[in-house]
Amino acid sequence: MKKIKYYYNTHTLRYEKLITPLRVKLLRIFAFIATALVTSALISYFAFQFVGSPTEKLIRSDNERMKYQYQDLSKEIDELQQQMKELEKRDNDVYRTIFEAAPIPDTARANALEREKEITKVENMRDNELVRSIYGSLNNLTSRITAQKKSYDELAVLVKNKEKLLSATPAIQPVSNKDLNRIASGFGYRIDPIYKTPKLHAGLDFSAPQGTPIYATANGTVKLATYSDAGYGNHVIIDHGYGYETLYGHMVRVKARSGQRVTRGEVIGYVGSTGKSTGPHCHYEVHKNGQKLDPVYFFYNDLSPQQFDALLKRAQASNQSFD
């Protein structure tokens, strides 16, 4: 039952029924609705500003989780890249040095990504940027691993050929020299026996009686077996492969023939004094990729450290060459 309200009318001195006009009722309803809306808006604003909606809470939680996951993943990538750097350094400085192979330039491997402050980087990233960053790091690492695998495949081939490389490297003296007294002239500038002026002597002279056997100092193929009036006289050049060549000059007789395969220690000729020579001896040279090297550093196969030291001192003595 609807409740009826009364009020005391001072003019009539009677209680009269309270009748609220429609206009007032509408204004009251409008004021109530407006107040409710404003109050709801304020509550919602402060709630979302300091508390957040359930969706925002979920997004923030996901973002935090992704941030930590990215940091962990970035740390793992950094560790892998550091391991790759160590492998690349070992590859260039150790493995390829052992097998005398040219190091792989850094440009052949993908350049390493520069390290940055990861937390600041992540906070400023959107999801797509984050994905691109991770993908870029992984792509960089993948390309480096691919290049390193190719390098190790090449090294595997070099390992298989190591025995051939060692057998093709000059490693003994070209004439028997157990007492170490047959080196008459060393590598370097020496007095020319004909013109009496300093001249580069690009090999070692081993004095020996005529007819003393001359040995190939490594496996290879005879590139040249010929005679020269003004130069080495009867001489032999052996191509050992891997960039190595050796020359044996002034032979009295050549035994080897062009195109012949020879092995280390095989007799290829005999000591003589043909060509530009002042006495029986074997002029011996070692070439690597066209460059003439001091042969004394290639006698590691038949000398002890003490013998090598004595031979080195004898070879370094300043004197007159035989050719």
ABEGO torsion letter per residue (X at the ends): XBBBBBBBBAAAGBBBBBBBBAAAAAAAAAAAAAAAAAAAAAAAAAAAAAAEBAAAAAAAAAAAAAAAAAAAAAAAAAAAAAAAAAAAAAAAAAAAAAAGBBBBBAAABBBBBBBBBAAAAAAABBAAAAAAAAAAAAAAAAAAAAAAAAAAAAAAAAAAAAAAAAAABBABBABBBAAGAABABBBEBBBBAAAGBBBBBABBBBBBBBGBBBBBABBEBBABBBBBAABAEBBBBBBAEGGBBBBBBGBABBABBBGBBBBBGBBAEBBBABEBBAEBBBBBBBBBGGBBBBAAAAAAAABBAAAAAAAAAAAABBBBBAX
